[in-house]
């Protein structure tokens, strides 16, 4: 199965459809009057549909087992056509489109099986996904475009050429995936004054996003949060909490990180861990969703004018 461990839980909703077409009005009458020999068609098919949704990963090999937190099955009769709609909801890392389509398929197949003794002309038609919601693709077009970013690596050893930077490059890779233009990439030592002057220079250049990596731990040289404290106008605790919560689900040491998020003059400033995994996980925790903040900031600038 595809690795989804890097994803975060979000509300996922999908609705799928199947149409069962019978060949005569007498079949519809038998369904409505409850005289189909095999029993109550709608009730039986609803029960089978619920089982079908829950059993999807046992039938389709690449589907992930997941908690199904709601399944709704509805019917609509129009002439000789019975439209089946199956809606599935979960709060999980991947979507429920296949579960909804599998449920609709199973309902239609069971309906066919129940009706075939009285109607040899039953057909199953138009099994398809009607809509879905949740996950990254649900928000892609809402994000601001043409954003710029600077990545600043804070490390004495990397600045001295004693170690290769991997965390900063991992951050750049994620930014490029999100179509954010990286306009600056710098490596500086863990010096409070230099961290501050670098941040101020980027703010003055109106860089949308400035990401520091390194210096968020608890050693005496980890001063990035302190350096940025006097620069940031407004902290954003929710971003910091999201980073640590995501990391804590993957390593118990994430609670020791002092990641920082805040804004200054329309520039978003982040301080992320200096380890490669810490940087990657932090970026996965908040991107691309965090990009919505730039619409808010740009709107605030417009209001001020």
Secondary structure, 3 states (H helix, E strand, C coil): CCCCCCCCCEEEEEEEEEEEECCCHHHHHHHHHCCCCCCCHHHHHHHHHHHHHHCHHHHCCCCCCCCCCEEEEEEEEECCEEEEEEEEEEEECCCCHHHHHHHHHHHHHHHHHHHCCCCCCCEEEEEEEEEEECCHHHCHHHCCCCCEEEEEEECHHHHCCCCCCCHHHHHHHHHHHCCCEEEEEEEECCCHHHHHHHHHHHHHCCCCEEEEECCCCCCCCCCHHHHHHCCCCEECHHHHHHHHHHHHCCCHHHHHCCCEEEEECCEEEEEECCCHHHHHHHHHHHCCHHHHHHHHHHHHHHHHC
